[in-house]
Amino acid sequence: MSVLAVVWVLVVGLVVVQVAQVMHRYPEWAVPIAGAIAAAGLLVAVLTATQ
C-alpha cells in the first residue's frame, strides 16, 4: 500500500469520527448529514461508473 493510500485512509477515518461526533452532539442534524453522505456516495458511484 502506498504512502498516499495510507494518508487517504487516515484522513477519511478522521472525517468519519468527526461526523459521528457532530451527529451525536446535534441529533437534529443527523438526518440531513446522513442524506448528504448518501448523496455524495451516490455521486461518487455514478462518476466512477461513467469513467
KEZARO-225969 format. One record per atom (N, C-alpha, C): residue number from 1; residue in one letter; chain; atom name; x, y, z. Coordinates in steps of 0.05 Angstrom, whole numbers, plus 5000, padded with zeros to 4 digits. Example, Ala and Ser with C-alpha at 12.3 -4.5 7.8 and 13.67 -1.06 7.14 Angstrom:
REM KEZARO-225969
1 A A N 5264 4886 5156
1 A A CA 5246 4910 5156
1 A A C 5264 4934 5156
2 S A N 5257 4955 5142
2 S A CA 5273 4979 5143
2 S A C 5258 5001 5157
//
This chain:
REM KEZARO-225969
1 M A N 5017 4976 5000
1 M A CA 5000 5000 5000
1 M A C 5018 5025 5000
2 S A N 5012 5043 4983
2 S A CA 5029 5067 4981
2 S A C 5024 5086 5004
3 V A N 5042 5104 5007
3 V A CA 5040 5124 5028
3 V A C 5015 5141 5024
4 L A N 5009 5148 5000
4 L A CA 4986 5164 4994
4 L A C 4960 5150 5002
5 A A N 4959 5124 4997
5 A A CA 4935 5109 5005
5 A A C 4932 5108 5036
6 V A N 4954 5105 5050
6 V A CA 4953 5105 5079
6 V A C 4944 5132 5090
7 V A N 4955 5153 5079
7 V A CA 4946 5180 5087
7 V A C 4917 5184 5081
8 W A N 4907 5175 5058
8 W A CA 4879 5178 5050
8 W A C 4861 5163 5070
9 V A N 4869 5139 5077
9 V A CA 4853 5123 5096
9 V A C 4852 5137 5124
10 L A N 4874 5148 5132
10 L A CA 4875 5163 5158
10 L A C 4857 5187 5157
11 V A N 4858 5202 5135
11 V A CA 4842 5227 5133
11 V A C 4812 5219 5133
12 V A N 4805 5199 5117
12 V A CA 4777 5191 5116
12 V A C 4768 5181 5144
13 G A N 4784 5167 5158
13 G A CA 4777 5158 5184
13 G A C 4773 5181 5204
14 L A N 4790 5201 5202
14 L A CA 4786 5224 5220
14 L A C 4760 5239 5213
15 V A N 4754 5242 5187
15 V A CA 4729 5255 5179
15 V A C 4705 5239 5189
16 V A N 4706 5213 5187
16 V A CA 4684 5197 5197
16 V A C 4680 5200 5227
17 V A N 4701 5201 5242
17 V A CA 4699 5205 5271
17 V A C 4687 5232 5277
18 Q A N 4696 5253 5263
18 Q A CA 4685 5280 5268
18 Q A C 4656 5282 5261
19 V A N 4648 5270 5239
19 V A CA 4620 5270 5231
19 V A C 4603 5255 5252
20 A A N 4613 5233 5262
20 A A CA 4599 5218 5283
20 A A C 4596 5234 5308
21 Q A N 4616 5249 5315
21 Q A CA 4614 5266 5339
21 Q A C 4593 5288 5335
22 V A N 4593 5300 5312
22 V A CA 4573 5321 5306
22 V A C 4545 5310 5307
23 M A N 4541 5286 5295
23 M A CA 4515 5274 5294
23 M A C 4506 5266 5323
24 H A N 4525 5259 5340
24 H A CA 4518 5252 5368
24 H A C 4512 5278 5384
25 R A N 4527 5299 5378
25 R A CA 4523 5324 5393
25 R A C 4497 5338 5385
26 Y A N 4491 5337 5359
26 Y A CA 4468 5351 5348
26 Y A C 4450 5331 5334
27 P A N 4433 5316 5349
27 P A CA 4417 5295 5337
27 P A C 4398 5305 5315
28 E A N 4390 5330 5317
28 E A CA 4371 5341 5296
28 E A C 4385 5344 5269
29 W A N 4411 5344 5269
29 W A CA 4426 5346 5244
29 W A C 4432 5318 5232
30 A A N 4426 5297 5246
30 A A CA 4434 5270 5237
30 A A C 4422 5263 5210
31 V A N 4396 5268 5206
31 V A CA 4383 5261 5181
31 V A C 4394 5277 5157
32 P A N 4397 5304 5159
32 P A CA 4409 5318 5137
32 P A C 4438 5310 5131
33 I A N 4453 5305 5152
33 I A CA 4481 5296 5148
33 I A C 4482 5269 5134
34 A A N 4465 5251 5143
34 A A CA 4464 5224 5131
34 A A C 4455 5226 5102
35 G A N 4436 5244 5096
35 G A CA 4427 5248 5068
35 G A C 4450 5259 5051
36 A A N 4465 5278 5062
36 A A CA 4488 5289 5047
36 A A C 4509 5268 5041
37 I A N 4514 5251 5061
37 I A CA 4534 5229 5058
37 I A C 4524 5210 5036
38 A A N 4498 5203 5037
38 A A CA 4488 5184 5017
38 A A C 4489 5196 4990
39 A A N 4482 5222 4987
39 A A CA 4483 5236 4961
39 A A C 4512 5236 4950
40 A A N 4531 5242 4968
40 A A CA 4559 5242 4959
40 A A C 4568 5214 4950
41 G A N 4560 5194 4965
41 G A CA 4567 5167 4957
41 G A C 4555 5159 4930
42 L A N 4530 5167 4926
42 L A CA 4517 5162 4900
42 L A C 4531 5176 4878
43 L A N 4539 5201 4882
43 L A CA 4553 5216 4862
43 L A C 4580 5203 4856
44 V A N 4594 5194 4876
44 V A CA 4620 5180 4871
44 V A C 4615 5155 4855
45 A A N 4594 5140 4862
45 A A CA 4589 5115 4848
45 A A C 4582 5121 4818
46 V A N 4566 5141 4813
46 V A CA 4559 5148 4786
46 V A C 4583 5158 4770
47 L A N 4599 5175 4782
47 L A CA 4623 5185 4768
47 L A C 4643 5163 4763
48 T A N 4646 5144 4781
48 T A CA 4664 5122 4778
48 T A C 4654 5104 4755
49 A A N 4628 5099 4755
49 A A CA 4617 5081 4735
49 A A C 4618 5092 4707
50 T A N 4618 5119 4704
50 T A CA 4618 5131 4677
50 T A C 4645 5134 4666
51 Q A N 4666 5128 4681
51 Q A CA 4693 5131 4670
51 Q A C 4701 5107 4654
//
